[in-house]
Amino acid sequence: MKVEIGEVEHVAHLARLRLTEEEKELFTDQLNAILNYVEKLNELDTSGVEATFHVVPHHNTMREDEVKESFPQEVSLGNAPDRAQGCFRVPKII
């Protein structure tokens, strides 16, 4: 697959980017280099390779639930910009 300048112009238009002719040429060359590299990677035989969802061993990092004393209401609301009747007060959103 090869990227043409017209495709770069189309993507730039969708992204609302104004590109110079030099930038269009540069991005076309860069995208083609990336696609050539991906094509080279597609030549590798990966049939015996297990799928990897994370590069390091992954385990559950959540702690056990423990019952603890809550913060006092005054501490919890200490930095609230607006409060009413012991609660955070936020603007109405419709």
N, C-alpha and C positions, 0 to 999 in steps of 0.2 A: 504494500500500500504506500502510495506517495502523496504527500500533501502539496497542494498547489497554492499559489498566492491568492487565488480567488477564495479558497476555503479560509485562509488566514484573515482576509478582509471581511468575510462573512462573520466569523467568530468575533473579530474586533468590533464589528457593527453591533452584534448582539450584546457585547459587553460594554458598549458605549465608549470604546477606546478610539482615539485618533492616533493613527500610526503613520510615520513617515515611510517613504518608499524603502529606505535603508532598513528600518525596523521590520517591515514586511518581509524583506529578503532574509534578514537575520532569523526571524521567528520561523519562517518556512524551512530554512536550513536546519535549525535546531530541532524542530518537530520531526523532520525526516531522519535526523541522526538518532533521535529517541526511538522512532518506529523501526529503524534498521537494527538497533540493539535488541529490541523486543523480539523481532523476527529471529535474531541469532539465538536468543534464549529459548524460543519455541522449538529449536532443533534438538535441544537436550532431551534425553530419555529420562522421564521422571516417573515411570510406571512403578518402580520399586520404592518410591519416596513417600513416606506417610505425610498426609496433609498437616500443616502447621498452622495453628490459630494464634500462637504467641511464641516469641523467640526464646523466652525463659520459662522454666517450669512454673505453672500457674496453680495456685491453690486459693481457697477461700480465705480472704484476709479480714473478714468481719469478726469482731469479738463476740463472746457470749453475752447475752442479755443479762444484766445484773440490776437489781432494784437498788436505786440510790436516792438520796435525798435531793429534792428539786431545789433550784435556785429560789430565793425569796422573790416575791413579785417586784419589789422595788429594784432589785439588781437586774432582773430580766427587762424591765421597762426603763432602766437607767438611761439608755442612749436613744430611746424612742423620740422622734421629732414631734410626734403628736400622740396623745393618749386620752382615753375617756373611759371612766368607770373600770379602771384596772386592766384595760385592754389596749392593744395597738390600734390606732385610728388611721385608716388608709382612705384615699380618695375612692369615690364610687366609680366603678368601671362598668359601662354598659356595652 
